[in-house]
């Protein structure tokens, strides 16, 4: 099964935006205090890896896995926790690192989840934001790219039915 892909953002554009985001995040969090970067698996793994390399030694790493798409191109309308983080977030500053925020179910779930676990603060950084698709009243604090058209994005960690994650750039799946 071959799908047509059209380039949205090149590897060079992604790298440039990661540099800019990392600088802003370092300035906002400062150099004195640790903060916990939580990678939302599976889609954010490439973005997470490249971003945390540039955040400095006070950026600690954790992983969580949720599901909201399965093998479909449309969200099922809710986020389900598949694998929780091992770290205690109580009293810690948490930075959720997401691949894409569209309807907002996953980000809304995670912000509430970490707040209930008594995180000192909860912010979110996403690779792709699709505000026109938003159903939940939530928005990321940091965004690499904002889409205004209804693209289904794959590549650089994002998939369709587990395909295309390994592509080095972001593409629209047609």
PyMOL CGO cylinders between C-alpha atoms (Angstrom):
from pymol import cmd
from pymol.cgo import CYLINDER

trace = [
    CYLINDER, 0.00, 0.00, 0.00, 1.58, 3.25, -1.19, 0.3, 1, 1, 1, 1, 1, 1,
    CYLINDER, 1.58, 3.25, -1.19, 0.31, 6.60, -0.06, 0.3, 1, 1, 1, 1, 1, 1,
    CYLINDER, 0.31, 6.60, -0.06, 1.23, 9.90, -1.65, 0.3, 1, 1, 1, 1, 1, 1,
    CYLINDER, 1.23, 9.90, -1.65, 3.37, 12.14, 0.56, 0.3, 1, 1, 1, 1, 1, 1,
    CYLINDER, 3.37, 12.14, 0.56, 3.98, 15.86, 0.11, 0.3, 1, 1, 1, 1, 1, 1,
    CYLINDER, 3.98, 15.86, 0.11, 6.70, 17.66, 2.06, 0.3, 1, 1, 1, 1, 1, 1,
    CYLINDER, 6.70, 17.66, 2.06, 5.54, 20.06, 4.77, 0.3, 1, 1, 1, 1, 1, 1,
    CYLINDER, 5.54, 20.06, 4.77, 8.80, 20.75, 6.66, 0.3, 1, 1, 1, 1, 1, 1,
    CYLINDER, 8.80, 20.75, 6.66, 12.32, 19.60, 5.80, 0.3, 1, 1, 1, 1, 1, 1,
    CYLINDER, 12.32, 19.60, 5.80, 14.84, 18.12, 8.24, 0.3, 1, 1, 1, 1, 1, 1,
    CYLINDER, 14.84, 18.12, 8.24, 16.72, 21.44, 8.14, 0.3, 1, 1, 1, 1, 1, 1,
    CYLINDER, 16.72, 21.44, 8.14, 13.59, 23.42, 9.02, 0.3, 1, 1, 1, 1, 1, 1,
    CYLINDER, 13.59, 23.42, 9.02, 12.87, 21.04, 11.91, 0.3, 1, 1, 1, 1, 1, 1,
    CYLINDER, 12.87, 21.04, 11.91, 16.45, 21.35, 13.22, 0.3, 1, 1, 1, 1, 1, 1,
    CYLINDER, 16.45, 21.35, 13.22, 16.27, 25.16, 13.07, 0.3, 1, 1, 1, 1, 1, 1,
    CYLINDER, 16.27, 25.16, 13.07, 12.97, 25.26, 14.99, 0.3, 1, 1, 1, 1, 1, 1,
    CYLINDER, 12.97, 25.26, 14.99, 14.31, 22.85, 17.62, 0.3, 1, 1, 1, 1, 1, 1,
    CYLINDER, 14.31, 22.85, 17.62, 17.27, 25.17, 18.21, 0.3, 1, 1, 1, 1, 1, 1,
    CYLINDER, 17.27, 25.17, 18.21, 14.88, 28.11, 18.65, 0.3, 1, 1, 1, 1, 1, 1,
    CYLINDER, 14.88, 28.11, 18.65, 12.55, 26.18, 20.97, 0.3, 1, 1, 1, 1, 1, 1,
    CYLINDER, 12.55, 26.18, 20.97, 15.43, 24.90, 23.09, 0.3, 1, 1, 1, 1, 1, 1,
    CYLINDER, 15.43, 24.90, 23.09, 16.73, 28.42, 23.59, 0.3, 1, 1, 1, 1, 1, 1,
    CYLINDER, 16.73, 28.42, 23.59, 13.31, 29.68, 24.68, 0.3, 1, 1, 1, 1, 1, 1,
    CYLINDER, 13.31, 29.68, 24.68, 12.73, 26.73, 27.02, 0.3, 1, 1, 1, 1, 1, 1,
    CYLINDER, 12.73, 26.73, 27.02, 16.18, 27.13, 28.62, 0.3, 1, 1, 1, 1, 1, 1,
    CYLINDER, 16.18, 27.13, 28.62, 15.48, 30.83, 29.18, 0.3, 1, 1, 1, 1, 1, 1,
    CYLINDER, 15.48, 30.83, 29.18, 12.05, 30.14, 30.68, 0.3, 1, 1, 1, 1, 1, 1,
    CYLINDER, 12.05, 30.14, 30.68, 13.18, 27.35, 33.03, 0.3, 1, 1, 1, 1, 1, 1,
    CYLINDER, 13.18, 27.35, 33.03, 16.55, 28.84, 33.90, 0.3, 1, 1, 1, 1, 1, 1,
    CYLINDER, 16.55, 28.84, 33.90, 19.79, 27.06, 34.68, 0.3, 1, 1, 1, 1, 1, 1,
    CYLINDER, 19.79, 27.06, 34.68, 19.32, 26.52, 38.42, 0.3, 1, 1, 1, 1, 1, 1,
    CYLINDER, 19.32, 26.52, 38.42, 16.39, 24.15, 38.67, 0.3, 1, 1, 1, 1, 1, 1,
    CYLINDER, 16.39, 24.15, 38.67, 15.76, 20.69, 37.23, 0.3, 1, 1, 1, 1, 1, 1,
    CYLINDER, 15.76, 20.69, 37.23, 12.64, 20.05, 35.18, 0.3, 1, 1, 1, 1, 1, 1,
    CYLINDER, 12.64, 20.05, 35.18, 11.18, 16.77, 33.96, 0.3, 1, 1, 1, 1, 1, 1,
    CYLINDER, 11.18, 16.77, 33.96, 10.75, 16.37, 30.21, 0.3, 1, 1, 1, 1, 1, 1,
    CYLINDER, 10.75, 16.37, 30.21, 8.06, 13.75, 29.53, 0.3, 1, 1, 1, 1, 1, 1,
    CYLINDER, 8.06, 13.75, 29.53, 8.14, 12.17, 26.09, 0.3, 1, 1, 1, 1, 1, 1,
    CYLINDER, 8.14, 12.17, 26.09, 4.73, 11.08, 24.83, 0.3, 1, 1, 1, 1, 1, 1,
    CYLINDER, 4.73, 11.08, 24.83, 5.42, 7.81, 23.05, 0.3, 1, 1, 1, 1, 1, 1,
    CYLINDER, 5.42, 7.81, 23.05, 5.52, 6.74, 20.35, 0.3, 1, 1, 1, 1, 1, 1,
    CYLINDER, 5.52, 6.74, 20.35, 5.13, 9.76, 18.10, 0.3, 1, 1, 1, 1, 1, 1,
    CYLINDER, 5.13, 9.76, 18.10, 7.33, 12.27, 19.94, 0.3, 1, 1, 1, 1, 1, 1,
    CYLINDER, 7.33, 12.27, 19.94, 10.46, 10.12, 20.26, 0.3, 1, 1, 1, 1, 1, 1,
    CYLINDER, 10.46, 10.12, 20.26, 12.50, 11.81, 17.48, 0.3, 1, 1, 1, 1, 1, 1,
    CYLINDER, 12.50, 11.81, 17.48, 11.45, 15.33, 18.45, 0.3, 1, 1, 1, 1, 1, 1,
    CYLINDER, 11.45, 15.33, 18.45, 12.06, 14.55, 22.13, 0.3, 1, 1, 1, 1, 1, 1,
    CYLINDER, 12.06, 14.55, 22.13, 15.52, 13.15, 21.47, 0.3, 1, 1, 1, 1, 1, 1,
    CYLINDER, 15.52, 13.15, 21.47, 16.68, 16.09, 19.39, 0.3, 1, 1, 1, 1, 1, 1,
    CYLINDER, 16.68, 16.09, 19.39, 15.14, 18.67, 21.73, 0.3, 1, 1, 1, 1, 1, 1,
    CYLINDER, 15.14, 18.67, 21.73, 16.44, 17.35, 25.07, 0.3, 1, 1, 1, 1, 1, 1,
    CYLINDER, 16.44, 17.35, 25.07, 20.00, 17.17, 23.68, 0.3, 1, 1, 1, 1, 1, 1,
    CYLINDER, 20.00, 17.17, 23.68, 19.85, 20.96, 23.48, 0.3, 1, 1, 1, 1, 1, 1,
    CYLINDER, 19.85, 20.96, 23.48, 18.14, 21.66, 26.82, 0.3, 1, 1, 1, 1, 1, 1,
    CYLINDER, 18.14, 21.66, 26.82, 21.10, 21.18, 29.14, 0.3, 1, 1, 1, 1, 1, 1,
    CYLINDER, 21.10, 21.18, 29.14, 21.81, 18.99, 32.13, 0.3, 1, 1, 1, 1, 1, 1,
    CYLINDER, 21.81, 18.99, 32.13, 18.87, 20.20, 34.22, 0.3, 1, 1, 1, 1, 1, 1,
    CYLINDER, 18.87, 20.20, 34.22, 16.43, 18.61, 31.73, 0.3, 1, 1, 1, 1, 1, 1,
    CYLINDER, 16.43, 18.61, 31.73, 15.57, 15.19, 33.15, 0.3, 1, 1, 1, 1, 1, 1,
    CYLINDER, 15.57, 15.19, 33.15, 13.88, 12.55, 30.97, 0.3, 1, 1, 1, 1, 1, 1,
    CYLINDER, 13.88, 12.55, 30.97, 10.78, 10.39, 31.44, 0.3, 1, 1, 1, 1, 1, 1,
    CYLINDER, 10.78, 10.39, 31.44, 8.46, 8.50, 29.10, 0.3, 1, 1, 1, 1, 1, 1,
    CYLINDER, 8.46, 8.50, 29.10, 4.72, 7.93, 28.99, 0.3, 1, 1, 1, 1, 1, 1,
    CYLINDER, 4.72, 7.93, 28.99, 2.60, 6.17, 26.41, 0.3, 1, 1, 1, 1, 1, 1,
    CYLINDER, 2.60, 6.17, 26.41, -0.98, 6.97, 25.49, 0.3, 1, 1, 1, 1, 1, 1,
    CYLINDER, -0.98, 6.97, 25.49, -3.23, 5.94, 22.66, 0.3, 1, 1, 1, 1, 1, 1,
    CYLINDER, -3.23, 5.94, 22.66, -5.85, 7.98, 20.83, 0.3, 1, 1, 1, 1, 1, 1,
    CYLINDER, -5.85, 7.98, 20.83, -5.56, 7.02, 17.14, 0.3, 1, 1, 1, 1, 1, 1,
    CYLINDER, -5.56, 7.02, 17.14, -4.89, 3.30, 16.79, 0.3, 1, 1, 1, 1, 1, 1,
    CYLINDER, -4.89, 3.30, 16.79, -4.58, 2.64, 13.04, 0.3, 1, 1, 1, 1, 1, 1,
    CYLINDER, -4.58, 2.64, 13.04, -6.97, 5.41, 12.00, 0.3, 1, 1, 1, 1, 1, 1,
    CYLINDER, -6.97, 5.41, 12.00, -6.45, 8.93, 10.62, 0.3, 1, 1, 1, 1, 1, 1,
    CYLINDER, -6.45, 8.93, 10.62, -8.99, 10.35, 13.11, 0.3, 1, 1, 1, 1, 1, 1,
    CYLINDER, -8.99, 10.35, 13.11, -8.75, 10.36, 16.88, 0.3, 1, 1, 1, 1, 1, 1,
    CYLINDER, -8.75, 10.36, 16.88, -11.09, 8.09, 18.82, 0.3, 1, 1, 1, 1, 1, 1,
    CYLINDER, -11.09, 8.09, 18.82, -12.00, 11.13, 20.93, 0.3, 1, 1, 1, 1, 1, 1,
    CYLINDER, -12.00, 11.13, 20.93, -10.18, 10.25, 24.13, 0.3, 1, 1, 1, 1, 1, 1,
    CYLINDER, -10.18, 10.25, 24.13, -6.69, 9.48, 25.40, 0.3, 1, 1, 1, 1, 1, 1,
    CYLINDER, -6.69, 9.48, 25.40, -5.96, 6.18, 27.09, 0.3, 1, 1, 1, 1, 1, 1,
    CYLINDER, -5.96, 6.18, 27.09, -2.95, 5.64, 29.35, 0.3, 1, 1, 1, 1, 1, 1,
    CYLINDER, -2.95, 5.64, 29.35, -1.00, 2.65, 28.02, 0.3, 1, 1, 1, 1, 1, 1,
    CYLINDER, -1.00, 2.65, 28.02, 2.25, 2.93, 30.02, 0.3, 1, 1, 1, 1, 1, 1,
    CYLINDER, 2.25, 2.93, 30.02, 2.76, 5.34, 32.93, 0.3, 1, 1, 1, 1, 1, 1,
    CYLINDER, 2.76, 5.34, 32.93, 5.98, 7.12, 33.87, 0.3, 1, 1, 1, 1, 1, 1,
    CYLINDER, 5.98, 7.12, 33.87, 8.06, 5.71, 36.73, 0.3, 1, 1, 1, 1, 1, 1,
    CYLINDER, 8.06, 5.71, 36.73, 9.12, 9.06, 38.17, 0.3, 1, 1, 1, 1, 1, 1,
    CYLINDER, 9.12, 9.06, 38.17, 7.34, 10.87, 40.99, 0.3, 1, 1, 1, 1, 1, 1,
    CYLINDER, 7.34, 10.87, 40.99, 6.30, 14.28, 39.63, 0.3, 1, 1, 1, 1, 1, 1,
    CYLINDER, 6.30, 14.28, 39.63, 5.15, 15.73, 42.95, 0.3, 1, 1, 1, 1, 1, 1,
    CYLINDER, 5.15, 15.73, 42.95, 6.69, 19.17, 43.40, 0.3, 1, 1, 1, 1, 1, 1,
    CYLINDER, 6.69, 19.17, 43.40, 8.49, 19.01, 40.02, 0.3, 1, 1, 1, 1, 1, 1,
    CYLINDER, 8.49, 19.01, 40.02, 8.21, 21.19, 36.96, 0.3, 1, 1, 1, 1, 1, 1,
    CYLINDER, 8.21, 21.19, 36.96, 6.95, 19.02, 34.08, 0.3, 1, 1, 1, 1, 1, 1,
    CYLINDER, 6.95, 19.02, 34.08, 7.41, 19.73, 30.39, 0.3, 1, 1, 1, 1, 1, 1,
    CYLINDER, 7.41, 19.73, 30.39, 5.24, 17.46, 28.23, 0.3, 1, 1, 1, 1, 1, 1,
    CYLINDER, 5.24, 17.46, 28.23, 6.83, 16.88, 24.84, 0.3, 1, 1, 1, 1, 1, 1,
    CYLINDER, 6.83, 16.88, 24.84, 4.21, 15.92, 22.27, 0.3, 1, 1, 1, 1, 1, 1,
    CYLINDER, 4.21, 15.92, 22.27, 4.38, 15.14, 18.58, 0.3, 1, 1, 1, 1, 1, 1,
    CYLINDER, 4.38, 15.14, 18.58, 1.10, 16.77, 17.54, 0.3, 1, 1, 1, 1, 1, 1,
    CYLINDER, 1.10, 16.77, 17.54, -1.75, 18.59, 19.21, 0.3, 1, 1, 1, 1, 1, 1,
    CYLINDER, -1.75, 18.59, 19.21, -4.90, 18.55, 17.15, 0.3, 1, 1, 1, 1, 1, 1,
    CYLINDER, -4.90, 18.55, 17.15, -8.20, 17.89, 18.94, 0.3, 1, 1, 1, 1, 1, 1,
    CYLINDER, -8.20, 17.89, 18.94, -6.34, 18.29, 22.24, 0.3, 1, 1, 1, 1, 1, 1,
    CYLINDER, -6.34, 18.29, 22.24, -7.55, 15.15, 24.03, 0.3, 1, 1, 1, 1, 1, 1,
    CYLINDER, -7.55, 15.15, 24.03, -4.07, 13.83, 24.84, 0.3, 1, 1, 1, 1, 1, 1,
    CYLINDER, -4.07, 13.83, 24.84, -2.67, 17.16, 26.02, 0.3, 1, 1, 1, 1, 1, 1,
    CYLINDER, -2.67, 17.16, 26.02, -5.76, 17.93, 28.09, 0.3, 1, 1, 1, 1, 1, 1,
    CYLINDER, -5.76, 17.93, 28.09, -5.56, 14.48, 29.70, 0.3, 1, 1, 1, 1, 1, 1,
    CYLINDER, -5.56, 14.48, 29.70, -1.84, 14.86, 30.48, 0.3, 1, 1, 1, 1, 1, 1,
    CYLINDER, -1.84, 14.86, 30.48, -2.11, 18.36, 31.93, 0.3, 1, 1, 1, 1, 1, 1,
    CYLINDER, -2.11, 18.36, 31.93, -4.86, 17.19, 34.30, 0.3, 1, 1, 1, 1, 1, 1,
    CYLINDER, -4.86, 17.19, 34.30, -3.02, 13.94, 35.04, 0.3, 1, 1, 1, 1, 1, 1,
    CYLINDER, -3.02, 13.94, 35.04, 0.20, 15.66, 36.13, 0.3, 1, 1, 1, 1, 1, 1,
    CYLINDER, 0.20, 15.66, 36.13, -1.67, 18.37, 38.02, 0.3, 1, 1, 1, 1, 1, 1,
    CYLINDER, -1.67, 18.37, 38.02, -3.48, 15.63, 40.00, 0.3, 1, 1, 1, 1, 1, 1,
    CYLINDER, -3.48, 15.63, 40.00, -0.07, 14.11, 40.77, 0.3, 1, 1, 1, 1, 1, 1,
    CYLINDER, -0.07, 14.11, 40.77, 0.89, 17.47, 42.33, 0.3, 1, 1, 1, 1, 1, 1,
    CYLINDER, 0.89, 17.47, 42.33, 3.40, 18.65, 39.74, 0.3, 1, 1, 1, 1, 1, 1,
    CYLINDER, 3.40, 18.65, 39.74, 4.70, 22.14, 40.61, 0.3, 1, 1, 1, 1, 1, 1,
    CYLINDER, 4.70, 22.14, 40.61, 3.99, 23.26, 37.03, 0.3, 1, 1, 1, 1, 1, 1,
    CYLINDER, 3.99, 23.26, 37.03, 2.93, 21.64, 33.77, 0.3, 1, 1, 1, 1, 1, 1,
    CYLINDER, 2.93, 21.64, 33.77, 3.88, 23.07, 30.40, 0.3, 1, 1, 1, 1, 1, 1,
    CYLINDER, 3.88, 23.07, 30.40, 3.72, 21.51, 26.95, 0.3, 1, 1, 1, 1, 1, 1,
    CYLINDER, 3.72, 21.51, 26.95, 5.90, 21.62, 23.86, 0.3, 1, 1, 1, 1, 1, 1,
    CYLINDER, 5.90, 21.62, 23.86, 4.72, 20.18, 20.57, 0.3, 1, 1, 1, 1, 1, 1,
    CYLINDER, 4.72, 20.18, 20.57, 6.24, 19.63, 17.18, 0.3, 1, 1, 1, 1, 1, 1,
    CYLINDER, 6.24, 19.63, 17.18, 3.00, 20.32, 15.28, 0.3, 1, 1, 1, 1, 1, 1,
    CYLINDER, 3.00, 20.32, 15.28, -0.06, 22.25, 16.41, 0.3, 1, 1, 1, 1, 1, 1,
    CYLINDER, -0.06, 22.25, 16.41, -3.37, 22.09, 14.54, 0.3, 1, 1, 1, 1, 1, 1,
    CYLINDER, -3.37, 22.09, 14.54, -5.51, 24.66, 16.39, 0.3, 1, 1, 1, 1, 1, 1,
    CYLINDER, -5.51, 24.66, 16.39, -8.33, 24.54, 13.81, 0.3, 1, 1, 1, 1, 1, 1,
    CYLINDER, -8.33, 24.54, 13.81, -9.00, 20.91, 14.83, 0.3, 1, 1, 1, 1, 1, 1,
    CYLINDER, -9.00, 20.91, 14.83, -9.15, 21.70, 18.57, 0.3, 1, 1, 1, 1, 1, 1,
    CYLINDER, -9.15, 21.70, 18.57, -12.04, 20.22, 20.56, 0.3, 1, 1, 1, 1, 1, 1,
    CYLINDER, -12.04, 20.22, 20.56, -10.52, 20.60, 24.04, 0.3, 1, 1, 1, 1, 1, 1,
    CYLINDER, -10.52, 20.60, 24.04, -9.71, 24.05, 25.43, 0.3, 1, 1, 1, 1, 1, 1,
    CYLINDER, -9.71, 24.05, 25.43, -5.95, 23.50, 25.63, 0.3, 1, 1, 1, 1, 1, 1,
    CYLINDER, -5.95, 23.50, 25.63, -2.90, 24.83, 23.85, 0.3, 1, 1, 1, 1, 1, 1,
    CYLINDER, -2.90, 24.83, 23.85, 0.81, 24.09, 23.97, 0.3, 1, 1, 1, 1, 1, 1,
    CYLINDER, 0.81, 24.09, 23.97, 3.21, 26.56, 25.55, 0.3, 1, 1, 1, 1, 1, 1,
    CYLINDER, 3.21, 26.56, 25.55, 5.84, 25.94, 22.86, 0.3, 1, 1, 1, 1, 1, 1,
    CYLINDER, 5.84, 25.94, 22.86, 5.20, 24.99, 19.25, 0.3, 1, 1, 1, 1, 1, 1,
    CYLINDER, 5.20, 24.99, 19.25, 7.58, 24.23, 16.42, 0.3, 1, 1, 1, 1, 1, 1,
    CYLINDER, 7.58, 24.23, 16.42, 5.04, 24.39, 13.57, 0.3, 1, 1, 1, 1, 1, 1,
    CYLINDER, 5.04, 24.39, 13.57, 1.41, 25.49, 13.36, 0.3, 1, 1, 1, 1, 1, 1,
    CYLINDER, 1.41, 25.49, 13.36, -0.75, 24.09, 10.56, 0.3, 1, 1, 1, 1, 1, 1,
    CYLINDER, -0.75, 24.09, 10.56, -3.71, 26.01, 9.22, 0.3, 1, 1, 1, 1, 1, 1,
    CYLINDER, -3.71, 26.01, 9.22, -4.84, 23.34, 6.75, 0.3, 1, 1, 1, 1, 1, 1,
    CYLINDER, -4.84, 23.34, 6.75, -6.26, 19.91, 7.68, 0.3, 1, 1, 1, 1, 1, 1,
    CYLINDER, -6.26, 19.91, 7.68, -3.14, 17.86, 6.91, 0.3, 1, 1, 1, 1, 1, 1,
    CYLINDER, -3.14, 17.86, 6.91, -2.57, 14.35, 8.24, 0.3, 1, 1, 1, 1, 1, 1,
    CYLINDER, -2.57, 14.35, 8.24, 1.10, 14.61, 9.23, 0.3, 1, 1, 1, 1, 1, 1,
    CYLINDER, 1.10, 14.61, 9.23, 3.60, 11.73, 9.11, 0.3, 1, 1, 1, 1, 1, 1,
    CYLINDER, 3.60, 11.73, 9.11, 7.37, 11.45, 9.43, 0.3, 1, 1, 1, 1, 1, 1,
    CYLINDER, 7.37, 11.45, 9.43, 9.87, 12.43, 12.09, 0.3, 1, 1, 1, 1, 1, 1,
    CYLINDER, 9.87, 12.43, 12.09, 8.18, 10.08, 14.57, 0.3, 1, 1, 1, 1, 1, 1,
    CYLINDER, 8.18, 10.08, 14.57, 4.57, 10.58, 13.47, 0.3, 1, 1, 1, 1, 1, 1,
    CYLINDER, 4.57, 10.58, 13.47, 2.90, 7.61, 11.84, 0.3, 1, 1, 1, 1, 1, 1,
    CYLINDER, 2.90, 7.61, 11.84, -0.06, 6.21, 10.01, 0.3, 1, 1, 1, 1, 1, 1,
    CYLINDER, -0.06, 6.21, 10.01, -0.69, 2.58, 11.06, 0.3, 1, 1, 1, 1, 1, 1,
    CYLINDER, -0.69, 2.58, 11.06, 2.94, 2.37, 12.33, 0.3, 1, 1, 1, 1, 1, 1,
    CYLINDER, 2.94, 2.37, 12.33, 4.36, 3.48, 8.94, 0.3, 1, 1, 1, 1, 1, 1,
    CYLINDER, 4.36, 3.48, 8.94, 6.44, 6.55, 8.08, 0.3, 1, 1, 1, 1, 1, 1,
    CYLINDER, 6.44, 6.55, 8.08, 7.85, 7.22, 11.59, 0.3, 1, 1, 1, 1, 1, 1,
    CYLINDER, 7.85, 7.22, 11.59, 11.40, 6.84, 10.26, 0.3, 1, 1, 1, 1, 1, 1,
    CYLINDER, 11.40, 6.84, 10.26, 11.19, 9.64, 7.69, 0.3, 1, 1, 1, 1, 1, 1,
    CYLINDER, 11.19, 9.64, 7.69, 13.56, 12.54, 8.52, 0.3, 1, 1, 1, 1, 1, 1,
    CYLINDER, 13.56, 12.54, 8.52, 11.06, 15.30, 7.65, 0.3, 1, 1, 1, 1, 1, 1,
    CYLINDER, 11.06, 15.30, 7.65, 7.34, 16.05, 8.06, 0.3, 1, 1, 1, 1, 1, 1,
    CYLINDER, 7.34, 16.05, 8.06, 4.94, 15.15, 5.27, 0.3, 1, 1, 1, 1, 1, 1,
    CYLINDER, 4.94, 15.15, 5.27, 1.24, 15.42, 4.52, 0.3, 1, 1, 1, 1, 1, 1,
    CYLINDER, 1.24, 15.42, 4.52, -0.27, 12.00, 3.89, 0.3, 1, 1, 1, 1, 1, 1,
    CYLINDER, -0.27, 12.00, 3.89, -2.72, 12.31, 1.01, 0.3, 1, 1, 1, 1, 1, 1,
]
cmd.load_cgo(trace, "trace")
